[in-house]
Amino acid sequence: MADAMIAVALLLVATAATAAVVVRDPVRQALVLAVLGVALALLFTVLQAPDVALSQLAVGSALTPLLLLLSVRKVRRQRKGRTE
């Protein structure tokens, strides 16, 4: 049963990572990156590393996508300001 859970978690991670590479819109990439962070946290939990899973959940699925979204927003505002 544990091997099946590991296989499912690895499949989720592989799918989310592939989606993060394939998606071209930066906002969607940040959202897919958040999903990848959750999938990695799930994998770490299944592999019995809850401390690493909590760190991944905080940084990989919340903080990093948030920083990316804020950066994209700022760049888009600066571009909009230049064209006007």
C-alpha positions in Angstrom: 0.0 0.0 0.0 2.8 2.4 0.8 4.5 1.8 -2.5 1.2 2.6 -4.3 0.9 5.9 -2.4 4.5 6.8 -3.3 3.8 6.0 -6.9 0.7 8.2 -7.0 2.5 11.0 -5.3 5.4 10.8 -7.7 3.0 10.8 -10.6 1.3 13.9 -9.2 4.7 15.6 -8.9 5.7 14.7 -12.4 2.5 15.9 -13.9 2.6 19.2 -12.0 6.2 19.8 -12.9 5.5 19.1 -16.6 2.6 21.5 -16.5 4.7 24.2 -14.9 7.1 23.9 -17.9 4.4 23.7 -20.6 2.3 26.7 -19.4 3.5 30.0 -20.9 1.5 32.6 -19.0 3.4 33.8 -15.9 0.3 34.0 -13.7 -0.7 30.5 -14.6 2.8 29.3 -14.1 2.8 30.7 -10.5 -0.5 28.9 -9.8 0.8 25.6 -11.3 4.0 26.1 -9.1 1.7 26.3 -6.1 0.1 23.0 -7.1 3.6 21.5 -7.6 4.5 22.7 -4.1 1.4 20.9 -2.6 2.2 17.8 -4.6 5.8 17.8 -3.3 4.6 18.3 0.3 2.3 15.3 -0.2 5.2 13.3 -1.5 7.4 14.3 1.5 4.5 13.3 3.8 4.2 9.9 2.2 7.9 9.5 2.5 7.6 10.2 6.3 9.4 13.6 6.3 6.7 15.8 7.8 9.2 18.6 8.7 10.3 18.9 5.1 6.7 18.7 4.0 5.7 21.6 6.2 8.6 23.7 4.9 7.7 22.9 1.3 4.1 23.7 2.0 5.0 27.1 3.4 7.7 28.1 0.9 6.9 26.1 -2.2 3.2 26.5 -2.3 2.6 29.8 -0.6 5.6 32.1 -0.5 7.3 31.5 -3.9 4.1 31.7 -6.0 3.0 34.8 -4.1 6.3 36.5 -4.8 6.1 35.6 -8.5 2.6 36.9 -8.7 3.6 40.2 -7.1 6.6 40.5 -9.4 4.5 39.9 -12.5 2.0 42.4 -11.3 4.7 45.0 -10.8 6.2 44.4 -14.2 2.8 44.7 -15.9 2.1 47.9 -14.1 5.4 49.4 -15.2 4.9 48.4 -18.8 1.4 49.9 -18.7 2.8 53.1 -17.3 5.4 53.4 -20.1 2.9 52.9 -22.9 0.6 55.6 -21.7 
